[in-house]
Amino acid sequence: MKKKCVYINLFLILCIFFLSTQAFAKKKNEKTENPRIPSLHGENLEMYDALTVQQKKMISAQKVELGYNEWMAELALGEPYYKSEHHPVYKDYEQVWLYTKSKIDEAMNEEKIIDPQTNWPTQHRLIKIKTCLIGDFFLLFDRGVIEKIVPDHSSKRYGSCTIETREEFIPIIK
């Protein structure tokens, strides 16, 4: 009888330990994806704590919805590429914010050569990577609140592009 009690107690202790470690792991994994949230303090932290659970989830996932104010939009998405009070297309809105995304074009050229230093057959690979910022979407504000989210399908470039070149020499082994 004592042996059964020992086994039951051991089983209960292991169950409690397992459940507590699972709860700890869950809390640890609940870290926010949004890098701006952990740095909140003072009034910003109080405003964040006053948001609904759904709003906090959206902001943590770096997403916005209609009805969010400017503070919530910047907290979720960061600083826009530009903010404008006068936009030639969206004239009926108080403010227009543009967010951009990266467009990456990669070109690779390969040719077989004889390496002049080693006199060995070699694969010469030249990779050019061009990264540009293009329009992603506009946030249209009226009285400080998002009234409309408009995707930017124009593929217009903003700012200058960066070009990275990589060169590789790969020996051909037969």
N, C-alpha and C positions, 0 to 999 in steps of 0.2 A: 504494500500500500504506500509506503514512504517513497519507493522508487517511482511510482506513478505520479505522486505529488511533485517530486523533483523534476520529472520530465515535463509535466504540465506547467510548472513555474518557469522552467527554462524556455519552453515554447512561447509562453506569454511575454517574457522578457525580450525574446528575439522578435516577436511580432511588434511590440512597442518600439523597439529600436528601428526596425525596418520602416514602420510608418513615420517615425520622426525624421529619418533620413530622407524619405520621399518628400515630406513636406518642406524640408530645408532645400532640397534640390529644386523643387517647384518654385520656391521664393527666389532662389538664385537665378533661375532661368527667366524670371519675370522682368529681367532688366529691360529697359526701354531701348528701342532701336534708334530713337531720335537722340542725337548727341547733345542737343540744346537743353533738354529737360533736366538732366542732373545738375546743371549749372545755375538753375533758378534759385533765387533767394529773395528775401524781403517781400515787397509788394507783389512781385511777379509770382512767387511761390504761393502766396495767398490767393491770387487770381486763378492760378492753375488748380489749386485745391478746390476752388468753388465751381469748377467745371463739372459737367455730368460724366459718368463713367464712359459713356459712348464717345463723348467729345475727347476725353483723355486717350481712349484707344485710337481714335482717328489721328490725333496729334502725334501720338507715339509712333504710329505707322507712317507718319509724314504725309498725311492726306488732309484735304479740306472739303467742306461742304458749303452749300448755299447757307447764308445766315451767319457765317463766322465773321468776327470782326478782324480788323487789321492786325491786332496783337496776336490773335490766334493763328492767323495765316502765316505771319512771320515766325511764330514759334514752331509751327508744323513744317514749313517749307524753307525757312531761312530767308535771307535777303534776296529779293527779286533782281533780275538783271537790270531792269529799270522800273521806275514809278513815274507815271505821267498824269498830269491833270488835264492835258489837252492832247487827245489822240485823234488823228484824222478820220479813222473808221468808227470808233466808238465814242461819238460826240455826246451821247445822252448820259454818260456816266461821269461821276465825280472824280474817280481815279481809275487808272488802268495800270495794272502791274503785269510785267512779262516775266515768265520763267523760261529758262532755256534748258536744253539737254545737249550732251555731246554726241556728235556724229563722227564715227571713225571709219575712214577708208584705208584699206590696207592693200598694197600691191607688192607682189613678190616676183623676182626674176631669178632664175637659176640657169647656170651653164656649167658644163664640164670643162675644166682647164687643167693644165699641168702647172703645179706650184713651182715657180722659178727658184725658190730657195731649197726645196727638198727634192725637186724633180719627180714629184709623186702625183698621180691622178687625183684631182680634187674637185669637189662640188662647190662652186662659188655661188652663194645665195645673198641677194641684195633685197632687203625688205624696207619699204617706205610706208610709214604710218602717218596719215594726215588726220588731225583732230580739229574739228570746228564746233563752235557753239551755234546751234540752230534753235529757232523758236519752238517751244513745247506747248505752252498754253498761256492764255491771258486770264487774269482775275479782274472782273469788272465790279467796282465798288460804287454804291450809292449810300450816302449818309454813313460812311464808315463800315458798311456791311457788304459782304460778297453777294451780289445780285445775280451774277452769271459767271460761269466758267466756260471759256471758249478755247477749243483746241486750235493750235496754229499749224495748219497744213501747208503753209507757204514754203517751208524749208529754207527760209531766209537766214543768211549767216549774220551773226552779231559778233563784232570784234574781229580780231585776226585769228587765223588758224595756226596751229603748230605742226611742224613736220619733223618727224623723227626718222632717222635712217639707221638701220642695223645691217652689218655686213658679217657674213660667216664664211669660213673656209672649212669644209668638212672633207677629210681624207676619204677616198674611196678604197675600201678594202675588199679584195676579191676572194 
